[in-house]
Amino acid sequence: MATQPCDSCGMDVTIAGGIANIWTQEATVTGGMTLELVDGTEHFLCFDCIDRLPDDEDVTADHVRGL
Ligand SMILES: [Zn+2]
């Protein structure tokens, strides 16, 4: 298990460690994911911040910074 800081709020997020997890049924607590935005940038965000992203418009780096 590893942690990675959320790009928006800076909170340490627990992420699934290792590619092996893809092939197991083991329940892994993962608190966030990397999003690729319409402007081509990638941001790792916790689910709290992902919840705050707008559903009805294209998400850009400005949204990530503005959360
Ligand atoms: Zn966050």
N, CA, C, O and the ligand as a Tripos MOL2 file, in Angstrom:
@<TRIPOS>MOLECULE
protein
  269   267    68     0     0
PROTEIN
NO_CHARGES

@<TRIPOS>ATOM
      1 N           0.8400   -1.2020    0.0000 N.3       1 MET1
      2 CA          0.0000    0.0000    0.0000 C.3       1 MET1
      3 C           0.8700    1.2450    0.0000 C.2       1 MET1
      4 O           1.8870    1.3090    0.6910 O.2       1 MET1
      5 N           0.4710    2.2030   -0.7590 N.am      2 ALA2
      6 CA          1.2410    3.4370   -0.8600 C.3       2 ALA2
      7 C           0.2770    4.6180   -0.7760 C.2       2 ALA2
      8 O          -0.9380    4.4580   -0.8930 O.2       2 ALA2
      9 N           0.8290    5.7720   -0.5770 N.am      3 THR3
     10 CA          0.0040    6.9690   -0.5970 C.3       3 THR3
     11 C           0.5370    7.9480   -1.6260 C.2       3 THR3
     12 O           1.7190    7.9470   -1.9690 O.2       3 THR3
     13 N          -0.3750    8.7850   -2.1070 N.am      4 GLN4
     14 CA         -0.0050    9.8110   -3.0720 C.3       4 GLN4
     15 C          -0.8320   11.0410   -2.7280 C.2       4 GLN4
     16 O          -2.0280   10.9250   -2.4600 O.2       4 GLN4
     17 N          -0.2100   12.2180   -2.7320 N.am      5 PRO5
     18 CA         -0.9880   13.4150   -2.3930 C.3       5 PRO5
     19 C          -1.9580   13.7940   -3.5000 C.2       5 PRO5
     20 O          -1.6290   13.7410   -4.6850 O.2       5 PRO5
     21 N          -3.1580   14.1760   -3.0890 N.am      6 CYS6
     22 CA         -4.1540   14.6710   -4.0430 C.3       6 CYS6
     23 C          -3.6390   15.9720   -4.6610 C.2       6 CYS6
     24 O          -3.1130   16.8320   -3.9550 O.2       6 CYS6
     25 N          -3.7910   16.1140   -5.9720 N.am      7 ASP7
     26 CA         -3.2950   17.3070   -6.6580 C.3       7 ASP7
     27 C          -4.0950   18.5530   -6.2980 C.2       7 ASP7
     28 O          -3.6230   19.6710   -6.5050 O.2       7 ASP7
     29 N          -5.2840   18.3750   -5.7670 N.am      8 SER8
     30 CA         -6.1000   19.5460   -5.4600 C.3       8 SER8
     31 C          -5.9950   19.9470   -3.9960 C.2       8 SER8
     32 O          -5.6190   21.0790   -3.6900 O.2       8 SER8
     33 N          -6.3250   19.0290   -3.0840 N.am      9 CYS9
     34 CA         -6.3610   19.3940   -1.6700 C.3       9 CYS9
     35 C          -5.0790   19.0220   -0.9370 C.2       9 CYS9
     36 O          -4.8620   19.4770    0.1860 O.2       9 CYS9
     37 N          -4.2260   18.2040   -1.5460 N.am     10 GLY10
     38 CA         -2.9570   17.8620   -0.9400 C.3      10 GLY10
     39 C          -3.0170   16.7530    0.0880 C.2      10 GLY10
     40 O          -2.0030   16.4080    0.6930 O.2      10 GLY10
     41 N          -4.2090   16.1880    0.2910 N.am     11 MET11
     42 CA         -4.3590   15.1160    1.2610 C.3      11 MET11
     43 C          -3.6590   13.8490    0.7640 C.2      11 MET11
     44 O          -3.7210   13.5190   -0.4200 O.2      11 MET11
     45 N          -2.9920   13.1450    1.6820 N.am     12 ASP12
     46 CA         -2.3910   11.8690    1.3120 C.3      12 ASP12
     47 C          -3.4880   10.8430    1.0850 C.2      12 ASP12
     48 O          -4.3210   10.6020    1.9590 O.2      12 ASP12
     49 N          -3.4810   10.2460   -0.0900 N.am     13 VAL13
     50 CA         -4.5170    9.3000   -0.4840 C.3      13 VAL13
     51 C          -3.8920    7.9190   -0.5830 C.2      13 VAL13
     52 O          -2.8290    7.7480   -1.1790 O.2      13 VAL13
     53 N          -4.5560    6.9430    0.0020 N.am     14 THR14
     54 CA         -4.0900    5.5720   -0.0920 C.3      14 THR14
     55 C          -4.4200    5.0190   -1.4720 C.2      14 THR14
     56 O          -5.5590    5.0970   -1.9330 O.2      14 THR14
     57 N          -3.4160    4.4670   -2.1120 N.am     15 ILE15
     58 CA         -3.6440    3.8870   -3.4360 C.3      15 ILE15
     59 C          -3.2230    2.4350   -3.4240 C.2      15 ILE15
     60 O          -2.3730    2.0280   -2.6320 O.2      15 ILE15
     61 N          -3.8200    1.6610   -4.3030 N.am     16 ALA16
     62 CA         -3.4820    0.2540   -4.4230 C.3      16 ALA16
     63 C          -2.0340    0.1330   -4.8690 C.2      16 ALA16
     64 O          -1.6140    0.7830   -5.8270 O.2      16 ALA16
     65 N          -1.2790   -0.6940   -4.1780 N.am     17 GLY17
     66 CA          0.1280   -0.8130   -4.5060 C.3      17 GLY17
     67 C           0.4120   -1.9760   -5.4240 C.2      17 GLY17
     68 O           0.0400   -3.1120   -5.1310 O.2      17 GLY17
     69 N           1.0630   -1.7030   -6.5210 N.am     18 GLY18
     70 CA          1.5310   -2.7900   -7.3770 C.3      18 GLY18
     71 C           0.5100   -3.2200   -8.4070 C.2      18 GLY18
     72 O          -0.6970   -3.1890   -8.1680 O.2      18 GLY18
     73 N           1.0150   -3.6190   -9.5470 N.am     19 ILE19
     74 CA          0.1570   -4.0260  -10.6520 C.3      19 ILE19
     75 C          -0.5390   -5.3420  -10.3380 C.2      19 ILE19
     76 O          -1.5590   -5.6570  -10.9500 O.2      19 ILE19
     77 N          -0.0030   -6.1210   -9.3910 N.am     20 ALA20
     78 CA         -0.5790   -7.4220   -9.0610 C.3      20 ALA20
     79 C          -2.0290   -7.2990   -8.6070 C.2      20 ALA20
     80 O          -2.8120   -8.2350   -8.7740 O.2      20 ALA20
     81 N          -2.3930   -6.1550   -8.0370 N.am     21 ASN21
     82 CA         -3.7460   -5.9740   -7.5540 C.3      21 ASN21
     83 C          -4.7940   -6.0520   -8.6570 C.2      21 ASN21
     84 O          -5.9590   -6.3530   -8.3980 O.2      21 ASN21
     85 N          -4.3790   -5.7810   -9.8710 N.am     22 ILE22
     86 CA         -5.3170   -5.8310  -10.9900 C.3      22 ILE22
     87 C          -5.8660   -7.2490  -11.1580 C.2      22 ILE22
     88 O          -7.0010   -7.4400  -11.5940 O.2      22 ILE22
     89 N          -5.0500   -8.2300  -10.8070 N.am     23 TRP23
     90 CA         -5.4180   -9.6100  -11.1060 C.3      23 TRP23
     91 C          -5.9870  -10.3480   -9.9010 C.2      23 TRP23
     92 O          -6.2890  -11.5370   -9.9990 O.2      23 TRP23
     93 N          -6.1340   -9.6910   -8.8090 N.am     24 THR24
     94 CA         -6.6670  -10.3610   -7.6350 C.3      24 THR24
     95 C          -8.0590   -9.8410   -7.3200 C.2      24 THR24
     96 O          -8.4560   -8.7640   -7.7630 O.2      24 THR24
     97 N          -8.7860  -10.6290   -6.5480 N.am     25 GLN25
     98 CA        -10.1200  -10.2180   -6.1220 C.3      25 GLN25
     99 C         -10.0580   -9.5490   -4.7580 C.2      25 GLN25
    100 O         -11.0810   -9.1850   -4.1780 O.2      25 GLN25
    101 N          -8.8650   -9.3970   -4.2690 N.am     26 GLU26
    102 CA         -8.6590   -8.8060   -2.9620 C.3      26 GLU26
    103 C          -9.2260   -7.3900   -2.9200 C.2      26 GLU26
    104 O          -8.9640   -6.5680   -3.7970 O.2      26 GLU26
    105 N          -9.9980   -7.1360   -1.8910 N.am     27 ALA27
    106 CA        -10.5420   -5.7820   -1.7500 C.3      27 ALA27
    107 C          -9.4320   -4.8300   -1.3560 C.2      27 ALA27
    108 O          -8.7650   -5.0200   -0.3390 O.2      27 ALA27
    109 N          -9.2460   -3.8310   -2.1470 N.am     28 THR28
    110 CA         -8.1880   -2.8690   -1.8820 C.3      28 THR28
    111 C          -8.8070   -1.4910   -1.7030 C.2      28 THR28
    112 O          -9.5670   -1.0220   -2.5490 O.2      28 THR28
    113 N          -8.4790   -0.8660   -0.6150 N.am     29 VAL29
    114 CA         -9.0020    0.4700   -0.3630 C.3      29 VAL29
    115 C          -8.1690    1.4810   -1.1410 C.2      29 VAL29
    116 O          -6.9800    1.6710   -0.8840 O.2      29 VAL29
    117 N          -8.8210    2.1100   -2.0830 N.am     30 THR30
    118 CA         -8.1560    3.1280   -2.8720 C.3      30 THR30
    119 C          -8.9640    4.4080   -2.7520 C.2      30 THR30
    120 O         -10.1720    4.4160   -2.9870 O.2      30 THR30
    121 N          -8.2970    5.4760   -2.3880 N.am     31 GLY31
    122 CA         -9.0040    6.7120   -2.0880 C.3      31 GLY31
    123 C          -9.0190    7.7340   -3.1910 C.2      31 GLY31
    124 O          -9.4820    8.8590   -3.0000 O.2      31 GLY31
    125 N          -8.5120    7.3510   -4.3520 N.am     32 GLY32
    126 CA         -8.4990    8.3370   -5.4180 C.3      32 GLY32
    127 C          -8.1000    7.7050   -6.7330 C.2      32 GLY32
    128 O          -7.8580    6.5010   -6.8080 O.2      32 GLY32
    129 N          -8.0340    8.5140   -7.7590 N.am     33 MET33
    130 CA         -7.6420    8.0120   -9.0630 C.3      33 MET33
    131 C          -7.0730    9.1450   -9.9070 C.2      33 MET33
    132 O          -7.2970   10.3250   -9.6380 O.2      33 MET33
    133 N          -6.3270    8.7460  -10.9390 N.am     34 THR34
    134 CA         -5.7540    9.7290  -11.8480 C.3      34 THR34
    135 C          -6.7490   10.0070  -12.9640 C.2      34 THR34
    136 O          -7.2300    9.0870  -13.6250 O.2      34 THR34
    137 N          -7.0480   11.2640  -13.1650 N.am     35 LEU35
    138 CA         -7.9600   11.6720  -14.2290 C.3      35 LEU35
    139 C          -7.1710   12.3330  -15.3460 C.2      35 LEU35
    140 O          -6.2800   13.1460  -15.0990 O.2      35 LEU35
    141 N          -7.5110   11.9710  -16.5850 N.am     36 GLU36
    142 CA         -6.9530   12.6830  -17.7210 C.3      36 GLU36
    143 C          -7.9950   13.6980  -18.1730 C.2      36 GLU36
    144 O          -9.1220   13.3420  -18.5160 O.2      36 GLU36
    145 N          -7.6030   14.9520  -18.1670 N.am     37 LEU37
    146 CA         -8.5510   16.0170  -18.4570 C.3      37 LEU37
    147 C          -8.5920   16.3380  -19.9420 C.2      37 LEU37
    148 O          -7.7420   15.8990  -20.7170 O.2      37 LEU37
    149 N          -9.6010   17.1140  -20.3180 N.am     38 VAL38
    150 CA         -9.7760   17.4420  -21.7340 C.3      38 VAL38
    151 C          -8.6210   18.2560  -22.2820 C.2      38 VAL38
    152 O          -8.3890   18.2820  -23.4910 O.2      38 VAL38
    153 N          -7.8820   18.9350  -21.3790 N.am     39 ASP39
    154 CA         -6.7380   19.7130  -21.8580 C.3      39 ASP39
    155 C          -5.4650   18.8860  -21.9420 C.2      39 ASP39
    156 O          -4.3900   19.4170  -22.2220 O.2      39 ASP39
    157 N          -5.5890   17.5690  -21.6960 N.am     40 GLY40
    158 CA         -4.4560   16.6750  -21.8870 C.3      40 GLY40
    159 C          -3.5830   16.4990  -20.6670 C.2      40 GLY40
    160 O          -2.6190   15.7350  -20.7060 O.2      40 GLY40
    161 N          -3.8990   17.1890  -19.5790 N.am     41 THR41
    162 CA         -3.1110   17.0380  -18.3690 C.3      41 THR41
    163 C          -3.7040   15.9110  -17.5160 C.2      41 THR41
    164 O          -4.8830   15.5760  -17.6360 O.2      41 THR41
    165 N          -2.8720   15.3430  -16.6660 N.am     42 GLU42
    166 CA         -3.3310   14.2960  -15.7660 C.3      42 GLU42
    167 C          -3.1880   14.7700  -14.3360 C.2      42 GLU42
    168 O          -2.1880   15.3860  -13.9690 O.2      42 GLU42
    169 N          -4.1960   14.4770  -13.5340 N.am     43 HIS43
    170 CA         -4.1880   14.9030  -12.1390 C.3      43 HIS43
    171 C          -4.6600   13.7470  -11.2750 C.2      43 HIS43
    172 O          -5.6500   13.0810  -11.5790 O.2      43 HIS43
    173 N          -3.9190   13.5220  -10.1770 N.am     44 PHE44
    174 CA         -4.3580   12.5160   -9.2160 C.3      44 PHE44
    175 C          -5.2230   13.2050   -8.1780 C.2      44 PHE44
    176 O          -4.7750   14.1420   -7.5160 O.2      44 PHE44
    177 N          -6.4610   12.7490   -8.0300 N.am     45 LEU45
    178 CA         -7.4010   13.3870   -7.1150 C.3      45 LEU45
    179 C          -8.0220   12.3650   -6.1770 C.2      45 LEU45
    180 O          -8.2660   11.2170   -6.5490 O.2      45 LEU45
    181 N          -8.2730   12.8190   -4.9350 N.am     46 CYS46
    182 CA         -9.0350   11.9790   -4.0160 C.3      46 CYS46
    183 C         -10.5090   12.0130   -4.4390 C.2      46 CYS46
    184 O         -10.9290   12.8990   -5.1840 O.2      46 CYS46
    185 N         -11.2860   11.0360   -3.9540 N.am     47 PHE47
    186 CA        -12.6810   10.9560   -4.3850 C.3      47 PHE47
    187 C         -13.5000   12.1460   -3.8730 C.2      47 PHE47
    188 O         -14.4870   12.5260   -4.5020 O.2      47 PHE47
    189 N         -13.1070   12.7320   -2.7510 N.am     48 ASP48
    190 CA        -13.8050   13.9220   -2.2680 C.3      48 ASP48
    191 C         -13.7240   15.0330   -3.3130 C.2      48 ASP48
    192 O         -14.7160   15.7000   -3.6030 O.2      48 ASP48
    193 N         -12.5360   15.2200   -3.8710 N.am     49 CYS49
    194 CA        -12.3670   16.2640   -4.8750 C.3      49 CYS49
    195 C         -13.0390   15.8760   -6.1870 C.2      49 CYS49
    196 O         -13.6190   16.7260   -6.8630 O.2      49 CYS49
    197 N         -12.9640   14.6050   -6.5490 N.am     50 ILE50
    198 CA        -13.6290   14.1530   -7.7740 C.3      50 ILE50
    199 C         -15.1290   14.4250   -7.6830 C.2      50 ILE50
    200 O         -15.7580   14.8050   -8.6700 O.2      50 ILE50
    201 N         -15.7010   14.2250   -6.4840 N.am     51 ASP51
    202 CA        -17.1290   14.4820   -6.2800 C.3      51 ASP51
    203 C         -17.4790   15.9380   -6.5360 C.2      51 ASP51
    204 O         -18.6040   16.2520   -6.9230 O.2      51 ASP51
    205 N         -16.5160   16.8290   -6.3200 N.am     52 ARG52
    206 CA        -16.7950   18.2560   -6.4570 C.3      52 ARG52
    207 C         -16.5850   18.7670   -7.8780 C.2      52 ARG52
    208 O         -16.9060   19.9170   -8.1800 O.2      52 ARG52
    209 N         -16.0490   17.9170   -8.7490 N.am     53 LEU53
    210 CA        -15.8740   18.3480  -10.1310 C.3      53 LEU53
    211 C         -17.2360   18.4570  -10.8090 C.2      53 LEU53
    212 O         -18.1470   17.6920  -10.4930 O.2      53 LEU53
    213 N         -17.3780   19.3830  -11.7230 N.am     54 PRO54
    214 CA        -18.6670   19.5260  -12.4120 C.3      54 PRO54
    215 C         -18.9500   18.3310  -13.3120 C.2      54 PRO54
    216 O         -18.0560   17.8040  -13.9730 O.2      54 PRO54
    217 N         -20.2180   17.9160  -13.3240 N.am     55 ASP55
    218 CA        -20.6260   16.7950  -14.1740 C.3      55 ASP55
    219 C         -21.0120   17.2540  -15.5710 C.2      55 ASP55
    220 O         -20.9940   16.4730  -16.5220 O.2      55 ASP55
    221 N         -21.3610   18.5280  -15.6810 N.am     56 ASP56
    222 CA        -22.0240   18.9960  -16.9060 C.3      56 ASP56
    223 C         -21.1350   19.8490  -17.7910 C.2      56 ASP56
    224 O         -21.6110   20.4780  -18.7360 O.2      56 ASP56
    225 N         -19.8400   19.8710  -17.4870 N.am     57 GLU57
    226 CA        -18.9410   20.6000  -18.3790 C.3      57 GLU57
    227 C         -17.5940   19.9030  -18.3910 C.2      57 GLU57
    228 O         -17.3050   19.0720  -17.5300 O.2      57 GLU57
    229 N         -16.7710   20.2450  -19.3740 N.am     58 ASP58
    230 CA        -15.4510   19.6370  -19.4720 C.3      58 ASP58
    231 C         -14.5730   20.1190  -18.3260 C.2      58 ASP58
    232 O         -14.4990   21.3150  -18.0460 O.2      58 ASP58
    233 N         -13.9160   19.1850  -17.6760 N.am     59 VAL59
    234 CA        -13.0620   19.5110  -16.5340 C.3      59 VAL59
    235 C         -11.6570   19.8470  -17.0370 C.2      59 VAL59
    236 O         -11.0740   19.1070  -17.8300 O.2      59 VAL59
    237 N         -11.1400   20.9460  -16.5750 N.am     60 THR60
    238 CA         -9.7880   21.3610  -16.9410 C.3      60 THR60
    239 C          -8.9550   21.5370  -15.6790 C.2      60 THR60
    240 O          -9.4620   21.4010  -14.5660 O.2      60 THR60
    241 N          -7.6710   21.8420  -15.8630 N.am     61 ALA61
    242 CA         -6.7830   22.0490  -14.7190 C.3      61 ALA61
    243 C          -7.2740   23.1980  -13.8470 C.2      61 ALA61
    244 O          -7.0170   23.2110  -12.6430 O.2      61 ALA61
    245 N          -7.9770   24.1610  -14.4390 N.am     62 ASP62
    246 CA         -8.5180   25.2670  -13.6530 C.3      62 ASP62
    247 C          -9.5370   24.7680  -12.6420 C.2      62 ASP62
    248 O          -9.6010   25.2770  -11.5230 O.2      62 ASP62
    249 N         -10.3270   23.7880  -13.0220 N.am     63 HIS63
    250 CA        -11.2910   23.2170  -12.0860 C.3      63 HIS63
    251 C         -10.5650   22.5360  -10.9210 C.2      63 HIS63
    252 O         -10.9500   22.6770   -9.7600 O.2      63 HIS63
    253 N          -9.5100   21.7990  -11.2610 N.am     64 VAL64
    254 CA         -8.7630   21.0850  -10.2300 C.3      64 VAL64
    255 C          -8.1900   22.0710   -9.2160 C.2      64 VAL64
    256 O          -8.2690   21.8540   -8.0070 O.2      64 VAL64
    257 N          -7.6150   23.1510   -9.7240 N.am     65 ARG65
    258 CA         -7.0460   24.1430   -8.8080 C.3      65 ARG65
    259 C          -8.1140   24.8710   -8.0170 C.2      65 ARG65
    260 O          -7.8570   25.3330   -6.9050 O.2      65 ARG65
    261 N          -9.3080   24.9790   -8.5760 N.am     66 GLY66
    262 CA        -10.3410   25.7700   -7.9410 C.3      66 GLY66
    263 C         -11.2080   25.0210   -6.9570 C.2      66 GLY66
    264 O         -12.1160   25.6040   -6.3650 O.2      66 GLY66
    265 N         -10.9470   23.7400   -6.7700 N.am     67 LEU67
    266 CA        -11.7900   22.9500   -5.8820 C.3      67 LEU67
    267 C         -11.6710   23.4130   -4.4350 C.2      67 LEU67
    268 O         -12.3180   22.8510   -3.5520 O.2      67 LEU67
    269 ZN         -8.4880   16.0150   -2.7770 Zn       68 ZN68
@<TRIPOS>BOND
     1     1     2 1
     2     2     3 1
     3     3     4 2
     4     3     5 am
     5     5     6 1
     6     6     7 1
     7     7     8 2
     8     7     9 am
     9     9    10 1
    10    10    11 1
    11    11    12 2
    12    11    13 am
    13    13    14 1
    14    14    15 1
    15    15    16 2
    16    15    17 am
    17    17    18 1
    18    18    19 1
    19    19    20 2
    20    19    21 am
    21    21    22 1
    22    22    23 1
    23    23    24 2
    24    23    25 am
    25    25    26 1
    26    26    27 1
    27    27    28 2
    28    27    29 am
    29    29    30 1
    30    30    31 1
    31    31    32 2
    32    31    33 am
    33    33    34 1
    34    34    35 1
    35    35    36 2
    36    35    37 am
    37    37    38 1
    38    38    39 1
    39    39    40 2
    40    39    41 am
    41    41    42 1
    42    42    43 1
    43    43    44 2
    44    43    45 am
    45    45    46 1
    46    46    47 1
    47    47    48 2
    48    47    49 am
    49    49    50 1
    50    50    51 1
    51    51    52 2
    52    51    53 am
    53    53    54 1
    54    54    55 1
    55    55    56 2
    56    55    57 am
    57    57    58 1
    58    58    59 1
    59    59    60 2
    60    59    61 am
    61    61    62 1
    62    62    63 1
    63    63    64 2
    64    63    65 am
    65    65    66 1
    66    66    67 1
    67    67    68 2
    68    67    69 am
    69    69    70 1
    70    70    71 1
    71    71    72 2
    72    71    73 am
    73    73    74 1
    74    74    75 1
    75    75    76 2
    76    75    77 am
    77    77    78 1
    78    78    79 1
    79    79    80 2
    80    79    81 am
    81    81    82 1
    82    82    83 1
    83    83    84 2
    84    83    85 am
    85    85    86 1
    86    86    87 1
    87    87    88 2
    88    87    89 am
    89    89    90 1
    90    90    91 1
    91    91    92 2
    92    91    93 am
    93    93    94 1
    94    94    95 1
    95    95    96 2
    96    95    97 am
    97    97    98 1
    98    98    99 1
    99    99   100 2
   100    99   101 am
   101   101   102 1
   102   102   103 1
   103   103   104 2
   104   103   105 am
   105   105   106 1
   106   106   107 1
   107   107   108 2
   108   107   109 am
   109   109   110 1
   110   110   111 1
   111   111   112 2
   112   111   113 am
   113   113   114 1
   114   114   115 1
   115   115   116 2
   116   115   117 am
   117   117   118 1
   118   118   119 1
   119   119   120 2
   120   119   121 am
   121   121   122 1
   122   122   123 1
   123   123   124 2
   124   123   125 am
   125   125   126 1
   126   126   127 1
   127   127   128 2
   128   127   129 am
   129   129   130 1
   130   130   131 1
   131   131   132 2
   132   131   133 am
   133   133   134 1
   134   134   135 1
   135   135   136 2
   136   135   137 am
   137   137   138 1
   138   138   139 1
   139   139   140 2
   140   139   141 am
   141   141   142 1
   142   142   143 1
   143   143   144 2
   144   143   145 am
   145   145   146 1
   146   146   147 1
   147   147   148 2
   148   147   149 am
   149   149   150 1
   150   150   151 1
   151   151   152 2
   152   151   153 am
   153   153   154 1
   154   154   155 1
   155   155   156 2
   156   155   157 am
   157   157   158 1
   158   158   159 1
   159   159   160 2
   160   159   161 am
   161   161   162 1
   162   162   163 1
   163   163   164 2
   164   163   165 am
   165   165   166 1
   166   166   167 1
   167   167   168 2
   168   167   169 am
   169   169   170 1
   170   170   171 1
   171   171   172 2
   172   171   173 am
   173   173   174 1
   174   174   175 1
   175   175   176 2
   176   175   177 am
   177   177   178 1
   178   178   179 1
   179   179   180 2
   180   179   181 am
   181   181   182 1
   182   182   183 1
   183   183   184 2
   184   183   185 am
   185   185   186 1
   186   186   187 1
   187   187   188 2
   188   187   189 am
   189   189   190 1
   190   190   191 1
   191   191   192 2
   192   191   193 am
   193   193   194 1
   194   194   195 1
   195   195   196 2
   196   195   197 am
   197   197   198 1
   198   198   199 1
   199   199   200 2
   200   199   201 am
   201   201   202 1
   202   202   203 1
   203   203   204 2
   204   203   205 am
   205   205   206 1
   206   206   207 1
   207   207   208 2
   208   207   209 am
   209   209   210 1
   210   210   211 1
   211   211   212 2
   212   211   213 am
   213   213   214 1
   214   214   215 1
   215   215   216 2
   216   215   217 am
   217   217   218 1
   218   218   219 1
   219   219   220 2
   220   219   221 am
   221   221   222 1
   222   222   223 1
   223   223   224 2
   224   223   225 am
   225   225   226 1
   226   226   227 1
   227   227   228 2
   228   227   229 am
   229   229   230 1
   230   230   231 1
   231   231   232 2
   232   231   233 am
   233   233   234 1
   234   234   235 1
   235   235   236 2
   236   235   237 am
   237   237   238 1
   238   238   239 1
   239   239   240 2
   240   239   241 am
   241   241   242 1
   242   242   243 1
   243   243   244 2
   244   243   245 am
   245   245   246 1
   246   246   247 1
   247   247   248 2
   248   247   249 am
   249   249   250 1
   250   250   251 1
   251   251   252 2
   252   251   253 am
   253   253   254 1
   254   254   255 1
   255   255   256 2
   256   255   257 am
   257   257   258 1
   258   258   259 1
   259   259   260 2
   260   259   261 am
   261   261   262 1
   262   262   263 1
   263   263   264 2
   264   263   265 am
   265   265   266 1
   266   266   267 1
   267   267   268 2
@<TRIPOS>SUBSTRUCTURE
     1 MET1         2 RESIDUE 1 A MET
     2 ALA2         6 RESIDUE 1 A ALA
     3 THR3        10 RESIDUE 1 A THR
     4 GLN4        14 RESIDUE 1 A GLN
     5 PRO5        18 RESIDUE 1 A PRO
     6 CYS6        22 RESIDUE 1 A CYS
     7 ASP7        26 RESIDUE 1 A ASP
     8 SER8        30 RESIDUE 1 A SER
     9 CYS9        34 RESIDUE 1 A CYS
    10 GLY10       38 RESIDUE 1 A GLY
    11 MET11       42 RESIDUE 1 A MET
    12 ASP12       46 RESIDUE 1 A ASP
    13 VAL13       50 RESIDUE 1 A VAL
    14 THR14       54 RESIDUE 1 A THR
    15 ILE15       58 RESIDUE 1 A ILE
    16 ALA16       62 RESIDUE 1 A ALA
    17 GLY17       66 RESIDUE 1 A GLY
    18 GLY18       70 RESIDUE 1 A GLY
    19 ILE19       74 RESIDUE 1 A ILE
    20 ALA20       78 RESIDUE 1 A ALA
    21 ASN21       82 RESIDUE 1 A ASN
    22 ILE22       86 RESIDUE 1 A ILE
    23 TRP23       90 RESIDUE 1 A TRP
    24 THR24       94 RESIDUE 1 A THR
    25 GLN25       98 RESIDUE 1 A GLN
    26 GLU26      102 RESIDUE 1 A GLU
    27 ALA27      106 RESIDUE 1 A ALA
    28 THR28      110 RESIDUE 1 A THR
    29 VAL29      114 RESIDUE 1 A VAL
    30 THR30      118 RESIDUE 1 A THR
    31 GLY31      122 RESIDUE 1 A GLY
    32 GLY32      126 RESIDUE 1 A GLY
    33 MET33      130 RESIDUE 1 A MET
    34 THR34      134 RESIDUE 1 A THR
    35 LEU35      138 RESIDUE 1 A LEU
    36 GLU36      142 RESIDUE 1 A GLU
    37 LEU37      146 RESIDUE 1 A LEU
    38 VAL38      150 RESIDUE 1 A VAL
    39 ASP39      154 RESIDUE 1 A ASP
    40 GLY40      158 RESIDUE 1 A GLY
    41 THR41      162 RESIDUE 1 A THR
    42 GLU42      166 RESIDUE 1 A GLU
    43 HIS43      170 RESIDUE 1 A HIS
    44 PHE44      174 RESIDUE 1 A PHE
    45 LEU45      178 RESIDUE 1 A LEU
    46 CYS46      182 RESIDUE 1 A CYS
    47 PHE47      186 RESIDUE 1 A PHE
    48 ASP48      190 RESIDUE 1 A ASP
    49 CYS49      194 RESIDUE 1 A CYS
    50 ILE50      198 RESIDUE 1 A ILE
    51 ASP51      202 RESIDUE 1 A ASP
    52 ARG52      206 RESIDUE 1 A ARG
    53 LEU53      210 RESIDUE 1 A LEU
    54 PRO54      214 RESIDUE 1 A PRO
    55 ASP55      218 RESIDUE 1 A ASP
    56 ASP56      222 RESIDUE 1 A ASP
    57 GLU57      226 RESIDUE 1 A GLU
    58 ASP58      230 RESIDUE 1 A ASP
    59 VAL59      234 RESIDUE 1 A VAL
    60 THR60      238 RESIDUE 1 A THR
    61 ALA61      242 RESIDUE 1 A ALA
    62 ASP62      246 RESIDUE 1 A ASP
    63 HIS63      250 RESIDUE 1 A HIS
    64 VAL64      254 RESIDUE 1 A VAL
    65 ARG65      258 RESIDUE 1 A ARG
    66 GLY66      262 RESIDUE 1 A GLY
    67 LEU67      266 RESIDUE 1 A LEU
    68 ZN68       269 GROUP 0 **** ****
